[in-house]
Amino acid sequence: MNEFEIVGKQGFIRIELNEVIGFPNQTSYLGGYDVKGKIEIKSGNYYVKGAELWFSTGQVYEFFNQLQKCYNNLKGSATFSESENFLKLDLRFNRFGQINIQGYFQEIANQENILQYEFESEQSYLVSTLHQLKNIVDHYGDLKGKK
C-alpha cells in the first residue's frame, strides 16, 4: 500500500513511502505529511535502486489528481517533483492514449551525477498506478492531511 509504480515499455519508476512523519497529527508545510521514502528507476539499461527521497503525501495527492485528470481526458501532463528538486517526473499524454515519461533524478545535491530518463507508456499501464495512488490518498488524506 505504501508505494506507487509507473510502468512503461522500456522502464519503470517505483516510489516507496517508508516512513510517514507526524501522521496523523502533524502536517507538513508541503501539504499532507512529510515522507522519507525510496525511489527505484529503470530506463533502458540505466538504473537507480534504493535511493533516499524526501517528499510529502500532499505532493502525492496533487500528482494523483493531475494524473487522474490526464487519464480521463487523454491529454495534458502530470508532474511529480519533491521540494529539493532532486526528482522530476513528467508524464505527457497524447490523444491516442500514449504517454511520454521523462525527467531526472539526482541523489546527492553537491555532485553532478544525474540520471536523465525517458521512456514510453500507454494509458492501460496506469490502471494499477492510479489504484495505488488512490490507496495512499485515501489513507493519508489531501493537502490538509487526515484528521
QUITAUR-V785944 format. One record per residue. N is the residue number from 1. RES is the residue in three letters. OMEGA is omega in radians with two decimals (NA if undefined). Layout:
N,RES,OMEGA
N,RES,OMEGA
This chain:
1,MET,-3.05
2,ASN,3.02
3,GLU,2.97
4,PHE,-3.05
5,GLU,3.06
6,ILE,-3.03
7,VAL,3.07
8,GLY,-3.08
9,LYS,-3.12
10,GLN,-3.13
11,GLY,3.11
12,PHE,3.01
13,ILE,3.12
14,ARG,3.12
15,ILE,-3.13
16,GLU,3.01
17,LEU,-3.06
18,ASN,-3.13
19,GLU,3.10
20,VAL,-2.97
21,ILE,3.06
22,GLY,-3.09
23,PHE,0.06
24,PRO,-2.95
25,ASN,-3.03
26,GLN,-3.11
27,THR,-3.11
28,SER,3.03
29,TYR,3.11
30,LEU,-3.06
31,GLY,-3.08
32,GLY,-3.09
33,TYR,3.08
34,ASP,-3.10
35,VAL,2.91
36,LYS,-3.06
37,GLY,3.09
38,LYS,3.10
39,ILE,3.05
40,GLU,-3.14
41,ILE,2.97
42,LYS,3.11
43,SER,-3.03
44,GLY,3.12
45,ASN,-3.12
46,TYR,-2.94
47,TYR,2.95
48,VAL,-3.12
49,LYS,3.01
50,GLY,3.13
51,ALA,-3.13
52,GLU,-3.12
53,LEU,3.08
54,TRP,3.13
55,PHE,3.12
56,SER,3.07
57,THR,3.05
58,GLY,3.09
59,GLN,3.05
60,VAL,3.11
61,TYR,3.14
62,GLU,3.10
63,PHE,3.11
64,PHE,-3.14
65,ASN,3.10
66,GLN,-3.09
67,LEU,3.12
68,GLN,3.13
69,LYS,3.12
70,CYS,3.14
71,TYR,-3.11
72,ASN,-3.07
73,ASN,-3.08
74,LEU,3.06
75,LYS,3.09
76,GLY,3.12
77,SER,3.10
78,ALA,-3.08
79,THR,3.01
80,PHE,3.03
81,SER,3.13
82,GLU,-2.94
83,SER,-3.11
84,GLU,3.12
85,ASN,3.05
86,PHE,-3.13
87,LEU,2.93
88,LYS,3.14
89,LEU,-3.05
90,ASP,3.08
91,LEU,3.12
92,ARG,-3.08
93,PHE,2.91
94,ASN,-3.00
95,ARG,3.13
96,PHE,3.13
97,GLY,3.10
98,GLN,-3.07
99,ILE,3.00
100,ASN,-3.13
101,ILE,-3.14
102,GLN,3.11
103,GLY,-3.13
104,TYR,3.03
105,PHE,3.08
106,GLN,-3.05
107,GLU,-3.06
108,ILE,-2.99
109,ALA,-3.03
110,ASN,3.06
111,GLN,-3.12
112,GLU,3.12
113,ASN,-3.01
114,ILE,3.01
115,LEU,3.00
116,GLN,-3.04
117,TYR,3.05
118,GLU,3.02
119,PHE,-3.07
120,GLU,3.05
121,SER,3.06
122,GLU,-3.01
123,GLN,-3.08
124,SER,3.12
125,TYR,-3.00
126,LEU,-3.12
127,VAL,-3.13
128,SER,3.11
129,THR,-3.14
130,LEU,3.09
131,HIS,3.12
132,GLN,3.13
133,LEU,3.12
134,LYS,3.10
135,ASN,3.12
136,ILE,-3.13
137,VAL,3.12
138,ASP,-3.10
139,HIS,-3.03
140,TYR,3.08
141,GLY,-3.08
142,ASP,-3.12
143,LEU,3.13
144,LYS,-3.10
145,GLY,-3.10
146,LYS,-3.14
147,LYS,NA
